[in-house]
Amino acid sequence: MLQVEGLTIRAGSRALVTDLSCALRRGRITCLIGPSGCGKTSVLKWLAGILPVDIEAGGAIELDNAPVARPHPAISYQPQSDALFPWLTIAANAALGLEIAGVPRRAARRQVAPLFAPFGLAGCEDLYPDQVSGGMRQRAAFLRTMVQDSRFVLLDEPFSALDAVTRLRMQDWLCARLAETPRGVLMVTHDLHEAAHMADRILVMPARPGPLAADIPINIPRDQRSEAAMAEIHTTLKTLLLKE
């Protein structure tokens, strides 16, 4: 379990996040929602250890009840854009995270190679990002993240740049990949239907800095959620956000 207690983030005299606490569990998808500008991305960047140096932050983070420093190899982060380098092939982009972590290039490529087929990228290895669709680019970005074998994955609106149909397909695809290799996931989204469809737990951040406005467990398994059940979750979330 990854536990965060009392997280506070400030930009000069302005508080971005105040006294936020949450817990992430392996094999569970937690969605983080809230009004625009409430600090959701800042929470992910703090967890990933990549907040800008001019942003002050304090809070406790523990992994399996032991304090840890950030960045930590158990935590990987995927930004909102796919962040693929246009001058690198899909294979090179997918292996880049391993190379940055110190894996030799050839070994990194060998480690990534068997995953192209299950990630739906077979035949794209030698293509460049501008030669594949948005959905394929996003799959490559997920492959780059997942191959690092971290226990926890931070996703910042990973489907926001995709069209509606591709977005729905990618949501189901990602859930299937996570079922094959369980990770703890914290995913920022503005899409309430996406949260209702994917999440095992939904955290609602307040409009003004403060503790979480709500922490909502979703007890219905994803493959058993009816449209009516998801509509009820969506209505609950919408009501909570309108109060903020």
One Martini backbone bead per residue (centre of mass of N, CA, C, O) as a GRO file, in nm:
protein
  244
    1MET     BB    1   0.097   0.035   0.020
    2LEU     BB    2   0.014   0.380  -0.050
    3GLN     BB    3   0.082   0.658   0.170
    4VAL     BB    4  -0.085   0.973   0.233
    5GLU     BB    5   0.002   1.260   0.450
    6GLY     BB    6  -0.054   1.591   0.464
    7LEU     BB    7  -0.069   1.735   0.190
    8THR     BB    8   0.126   2.028   0.087
    9ILE     BB    9   0.088   2.295  -0.161
   10ARG     BB   10   0.302   2.570  -0.278
   11ALA     BB   11   0.287   2.901  -0.447
   12GLY     BB   12   0.410   3.069  -0.242
   13SER     BB   13   0.118   3.212  -0.103
   14ARG     BB   14  -0.023   2.977  -0.260
   15ALA     BB   15  -0.255   2.735  -0.226
   16LEU     BB   16  -0.310   2.415  -0.377
   17VAL     BB   17  -0.267   2.213  -0.128
   18THR     BB   18  -0.450   2.073   0.167
   19ASP     BB   19  -0.449   1.810   0.364
   20LEU     BB   20  -0.383   1.542   0.198
   21SER     BB   21  -0.531   1.208   0.202
   22CYS     BB   22  -0.416   0.872   0.099
   23ALA     BB   23  -0.475   0.541  -0.058
   24LEU     BB   24  -0.291   0.282  -0.229
   25ARG     BB   25  -0.369  -0.016  -0.413
   26ARG     BB   26  -0.307  -0.305  -0.535
   27GLY     BB   27  -0.528  -0.352  -0.809
   28ARG     BB   28  -0.623  -0.044  -0.802
   29ILE     BB   29  -0.848   0.210  -0.913
   30THR     BB   30  -0.787   0.560  -0.874
   31CYS     BB   31  -0.982   0.846  -0.887
   32LEU     BB   32  -0.914   1.196  -0.960
   33ILE     BB   33  -1.123   1.462  -0.875
   34GLY     BB   34  -1.209   1.803  -0.987
   35PRO     BB   35  -1.173   2.109  -1.020
   36SER     BB   36  -1.029   2.332  -1.188
   37GLY     BB   37  -0.726   2.407  -1.011
   38CYS     BB   38  -0.705   2.203  -0.741
   39GLY     BB   39  -0.426   2.001  -0.783
   40LYS     BB   40  -0.402   1.720  -0.924
   41THR     BB   41  -0.128   1.730  -1.078
   42SER     BB   42   0.043   1.805  -0.828
   43VAL     BB   43   0.007   1.538  -0.685
   44LEU     BB   44   0.146   1.361  -0.897
   45LYS     BB   45   0.419   1.514  -0.905
   46TRP     BB   46   0.491   1.465  -0.613
   47LEU     BB   47   0.490   1.155  -0.623
   48ALA     BB   48   0.711   1.160  -0.865
   49GLY     BB   49   0.927   1.401  -0.807
   50ILE     BB   50   0.845   1.676  -1.029
   51LEU     BB   51   0.841   1.930  -0.899
   52PRO     BB   52   0.907   2.232  -0.902
   53VAL     BB   53   1.139   2.419  -0.720
   54ASP     BB   54   0.917   2.665  -0.662
   55ILE     BB   55   0.762   2.435  -0.512
   56GLU     BB   56   0.603   2.377  -0.217
   57ALA     BB   57   0.631   2.073  -0.007
   58GLY     BB   58   0.432   1.863   0.224
   59GLY     BB   59   0.465   1.524   0.345
   60ALA     BB   60   0.367   1.192   0.383
   61ILE     BB   61   0.535   0.882   0.268
   62GLU     BB   62   0.429   0.536   0.230
   63LEU     BB   63   0.565   0.198   0.196
   64ASP     BB   64   0.463  -0.042   0.372
   65ASN     BB   65   0.508   0.151   0.640
   66ALA     BB   66   0.749   0.308   0.488
   67PRO     BB   67   0.950   0.546   0.432
   68VAL     BB   68   0.991   0.752   0.133
   69ALA     BB   69   1.137   0.862  -0.148
   70ARG     BB   70   1.152   1.116  -0.405
   71PRO     BB   71   1.189   0.933  -0.630
   72HIS     BB   72   1.044   0.601  -0.709
   73PRO     BB   73   1.052   0.282  -0.852
   74ALA     BB   74   0.741   0.218  -0.761
   75ILE     BB   75   0.694   0.492  -0.932
   76SER     BB   76   0.494   0.596  -1.205
   77TYR     BB   77   0.469   0.840  -1.486
   78GLN     BB   78   0.195   0.987  -1.685
   79PRO     BB   79   0.125   1.219  -1.882
   80GLN     BB   80  -0.113   1.365  -2.071
   81SER     BB   81   0.072   1.322  -2.278
   82ASP     BB   82   0.259   1.090  -2.454
   83ALA     BB   83   0.565   1.189  -2.494
   84LEU     BB   84   0.677   1.138  -2.771
   85PHE     BB   85   0.949   1.104  -2.974
   86PRO     BB   86   0.963   1.182  -3.312
   87TRP     BB   87   1.276   1.058  -3.363
   88LEU     BB   88   1.149   0.797  -3.250
   89THR     BB   89   1.057   0.502  -3.231
   90ILE     BB   90   0.838   0.303  -3.082
   91ALA     BB   91   1.052   0.120  -2.957
   92ALA     BB   92   1.230   0.347  -2.836
   93ASN     BB   93   1.011   0.478  -2.664
   94ALA     BB   94   0.935   0.223  -2.492
   95ALA     BB   95   1.249   0.194  -2.379
   96LEU     BB   96   1.331   0.465  -2.237
   97GLY     BB   97   1.270   0.419  -1.934
   98LEU     BB   98   1.482   0.199  -1.896
   99GLU     BB   99   1.729   0.362  -1.983
  100ILE     BB  100   1.703   0.581  -1.764
  101ALA     BB  101   1.727   0.347  -1.534
  102GLY     BB  102   1.999   0.175  -1.672
  103VAL     BB  103   1.932   0.014  -1.914
  104PRO     BB  104   2.048  -0.121  -2.168
  105ARG     BB  105   1.948  -0.087  -2.480
  106ARG     BB  106   1.928  -0.385  -2.572
  107ALA     BB  107   1.781  -0.486  -2.318
  108ALA     BB  108   1.535  -0.299  -2.344
  109ARG     BB  109   1.438  -0.403  -2.619
  110ARG     BB  110   1.402  -0.700  -2.531
  111GLN     BB  111   1.190  -0.640  -2.307
  112VAL     BB  112   0.972  -0.506  -2.503
  113ALA     BB  113   0.912  -0.693  -2.751
  114PRO     BB  114   0.686  -0.901  -2.623
  115LEU     BB  115   0.461  -0.646  -2.586
  116PHE     BB  116   0.343  -0.557  -2.861
  117ALA     BB  117   0.108  -0.752  -2.896
  118PRO     BB  118  -0.059  -0.707  -2.624
  119PHE     BB  119  -0.054  -0.380  -2.704
  120GLY     BB  120  -0.121  -0.351  -3.018
  121LEU     BB  121   0.195  -0.312  -3.183
  122ALA     BB  122   0.227  -0.495  -3.404
  123GLY     BB  123   0.430  -0.352  -3.667
  124CYS     BB  124   0.530  -0.059  -3.513
  125GLU     BB  125   0.828  -0.048  -3.418
  126ASP     BB  126   0.950   0.126  -3.692
  127LEU     BB  127   0.777   0.351  -3.632
  128TYR     BB  128   0.649   0.670  -3.607
  129PRO     BB  129   0.435   0.870  -3.441
  130ASP     BB  130   0.324   1.009  -3.722
  131GLN     BB  131   0.236   0.694  -3.829
  132VAL     BB  132   0.018   0.692  -3.603
  133SER     BB  133  -0.226   0.680  -3.397
  134GLY     BB  134  -0.349   0.796  -3.105
  135GLY     BB  135  -0.397   0.515  -2.979
  136MET     BB  136  -0.110   0.405  -3.039
  137ARG     BB  137   0.045   0.614  -2.882
  138GLN     BB  138  -0.084   0.546  -2.608
  139ARG     BB  139   0.015   0.254  -2.598
  140ALA     BB  140   0.315   0.328  -2.599
  141ALA     BB  141   0.306   0.488  -2.335
  142PHE     BB  142   0.210   0.251  -2.161
  143LEU     BB  143   0.445   0.066  -2.219
  144ARG     BB  144   0.665   0.249  -2.103
  145THR     BB  145   0.538   0.236  -1.816
  146MET     BB  146   0.488  -0.078  -1.760
  147VAL     BB  147   0.787  -0.192  -1.810
  148GLN     BB  148   0.901  -0.079  -1.526
  149ASP     BB  149   0.760  -0.240  -1.284
  150SER     BB  150   0.574  -0.087  -1.116
  151ARG     BB  151   0.336  -0.066  -0.851
  152PHE     BB  152   0.282   0.240  -0.937
  153VAL     BB  153   0.044   0.450  -1.123
  154LEU     BB  154   0.049   0.768  -1.289
  155LEU     BB  155  -0.241   0.936  -1.436
  156ASP     BB  156  -0.289   1.212  -1.671
  157GLU     BB  157  -0.529   1.213  -1.863
  158PRO     BB  158  -0.481   0.969  -2.092
  159PHE     BB  159  -0.765   1.031  -2.290
  160SER     BB  160  -0.812   1.340  -2.377
  161ALA     BB  161  -0.697   1.321  -2.696
  162LEU     BB  162  -0.935   1.139  -2.765
  163ASP     BB  163  -1.175   1.002  -2.909
  164ALA     BB  164  -1.461   0.860  -2.801
  165VAL     BB  165  -1.418   0.572  -2.909
  166THR     BB  166  -1.120   0.532  -2.833
  167ARG     BB  167  -1.156   0.587  -2.536
  168LEU     BB  168  -1.334   0.341  -2.467
  169ARG     BB  169  -1.136   0.127  -2.565
  170MET     BB  170  -0.894   0.214  -2.378
  171GLN     BB  171  -1.024   0.163  -2.109
  172ASP     BB  172  -1.060  -0.145  -2.145
  173TRP     BB  173  -0.768  -0.208  -2.219
  174LEU     BB  174  -0.636  -0.113  -1.955
  175CYS     BB  175  -0.789  -0.298  -1.762
  176ALA     BB  176  -0.676  -0.557  -1.889
  177ARG     BB  177  -0.374  -0.502  -1.835
  178LEU     BB  178  -0.409  -0.473  -1.521
  179ALA     BB  179  -0.514  -0.764  -1.479
  180GLU     BB  180  -0.247  -0.903  -1.571
  181THR     BB  181  -0.083  -0.648  -1.416
  182PRO     BB  182  -0.099  -0.547  -1.117
  183ARG     BB  183  -0.176  -0.216  -1.006
  184GLY     BB  184  -0.146   0.091  -0.872
  185VAL     BB  185  -0.389   0.353  -0.944
  186LEU     BB  186  -0.361   0.706  -1.033
  187MET     BB  187  -0.633   0.897  -1.184
  188VAL     BB  188  -0.680   1.167  -1.372
  189THR     BB  189  -1.012   1.321  -1.418
  190HIS     BB  190  -1.303   1.485  -1.590
  191ASP     BB  191  -1.454   1.212  -1.641
  192LEU     BB  192  -1.724   1.072  -1.491
  193HIS     BB  193  -1.769   0.818  -1.659
  194GLU     BB  194  -1.484   0.711  -1.637
  195ALA     BB  195  -1.485   0.679  -1.331
  196ALA     BB  196  -1.738   0.490  -1.317
  197HIS     BB  197  -1.606   0.265  -1.501
  198MET     BB  198  -1.295   0.224  -1.365
  199ALA     BB  199  -1.328   0.255  -1.065
  200ASP     BB  200  -1.274   0.159  -0.716
  201ARG     BB  201  -1.203   0.467  -0.655
  202ILE     BB  202  -1.310   0.804  -0.543
  203LEU     BB  203  -1.156   1.121  -0.545
  204VAL     BB  204  -1.249   1.442  -0.402
  205MET     BB  205  -1.168   1.759  -0.471
  206PRO     BB  206  -1.157   2.071  -0.377
  207ALA     BB  207  -1.169   2.399  -0.475
  208ARG     BB  208  -1.046   2.443  -0.201
  209PRO     BB  209  -0.806   2.404   0.002
  210GLY     BB  210  -0.815   2.066   0.131
  211PRO     BB  211  -0.960   1.817   0.212
  212LEU     BB  212  -1.132   1.580   0.109
  213ALA     BB  213  -1.464   1.571  -0.002
  214ALA     BB  214  -1.427   1.261  -0.107
  215ASP     BB  215  -1.457   0.890  -0.045
  216ILE     BB  216  -1.535   0.645  -0.302
  217PRO     BB  217  -1.645   0.337  -0.308
  218ILE     BB  218  -1.650   0.068  -0.556
  219ASN     BB  219  -1.830  -0.247  -0.528
  220ILE     BB  220  -1.861  -0.290  -0.831
  221PRO     BB  221  -1.769  -0.467  -1.067
  222ARG     BB  222  -1.688  -0.378  -1.378
  223ASP     BB  223  -1.835  -0.635  -1.527
  224GLN     BB  224  -2.121  -0.543  -1.346
  225ARG     BB  225  -2.177  -0.263  -1.465
  226SER     BB  226  -2.431  -0.079  -1.520
  227GLU     BB  227  -2.570   0.193  -1.652
  228ALA     BB  228  -2.728   0.262  -1.395
  229ALA     BB  229  -2.490   0.255  -1.198
  230MET     BB  230  -2.316   0.471  -1.346
  231ALA     BB  231  -2.530   0.695  -1.330
  232GLU     BB  232  -2.531   0.713  -1.022
  233ILE     BB  233  -2.236   0.789  -0.987
  234HIS     BB  234  -2.242   1.041  -1.166
  235THR     BB  235  -2.451   1.196  -0.994
  236THR     BB  236  -2.288   1.204  -0.734
  237LEU     BB  237  -2.045   1.358  -0.849
  238LYS     BB  238  -2.193   1.605  -0.958
  239THR     BB  239  -2.306   1.698  -0.685
  240LEU     BB  240  -2.034   1.738  -0.545
  241LEU     BB  241  -1.914   1.949  -0.750
  242LEU     BB  242  -2.147   2.165  -0.723
  243LYS     BB  243  -2.063   2.231  -0.418
  244GLU     BB  244  -1.766   2.361  -0.488
   0.00000   0.00000   0.00000
